[in-house]
Amino acid sequence: MSKYDIFFHKISLIISLAVLWVMLSGHYTSLQLFLGFLSVLIVAIISSRMNLIIFDQPILQLYFIKFIPYWFWLVVQVLKSNIDVCKRILNPKLPINPQLIMVKASQVSNLAKVIYANSITLTPGTISIDLDGSNIEVHSLSNKGANGLKAGDMDRKITSAEANPYV
Amino acid sequence: MDILTLISSAFIMIGSLSIIVGLIGVYRMPDFYTRLHAASIIDTLGTILILFGLIIYHGLTLISLKLLLILIFILITTPTAAHALAKSALHGNLKPTIGDDRS
């Protein structure tokens, strides 16, 4: 971790906070922009003094850009599994087969593992219950969801997005 | 009537319908964990469709941008809450019913 890294973390925090402020306020007179920028600076200084910026982790904002293709794929998966679970609920026989399975998470960084576990929970039919090292314990509503996870599509996509060297 | 208004109201209607389906699921499911699955329909499909309908209704304005932000934050926080619930239930020794195969 170099001095340059710390500087880059702080700058990216300030930029993203400023963009968020401009988006949420909708006021563009010079006085209000100045006050907004002042509050952004104060928040950045306070959060770096409170050690809220984790310097040995990759920068979150860049992570978001890295994963953009993955987000689109994830939304499609979420819609698909939503339709599947809706069908099971509305079926009079309630064809469910709840089960606990272990899924391997092949990601390197903790942040990518969290993204994987959160994606599992976001898709209806599967909930990540426990994360232990590189194994995720998953509660699945049906065989279909469990087999989809065991096939490892989502795992591979996150790992390849994490290893993307260009961002 | 405007065509965009029609499309957005269709999205909002389908979203409301999916929330009703999720509620039916919460009633019908046998135990705590399976009920969480039904509730996650409300979190994902319901919010995505309703907020998407509202975004279409407002067009390309600052309001749509804020609605998109709300959508992103909801999609990040609700799985975290569901995971916390499931984990605390498992560590509180609430056993899930396994292999109730009626399919």
Interface residues (C-beta under 8 A of the other chain):
Chain A: M23 L24 G26 V75 V78 L79 N82 V85 C86 I89 L90 K93 L94 P95 I96 N97 P98 Q99 L100 A117 N118 S119 T121 L122 T123 P124 G125 T126 I127 S128 I129 D130 H139 L141 S142 N143
Chain B: S18 V21 G22 I24 G25 R28 M29 P30 D31 Y33 T34 L36 H37 A38 S40 I41 T44 L45 I48 L62 L65 K66 L69 L75 I76 T78 P79 T80 A82 H83 A86 K87 L90 P96 T97 I98 G99 D100 D101 R102 S103
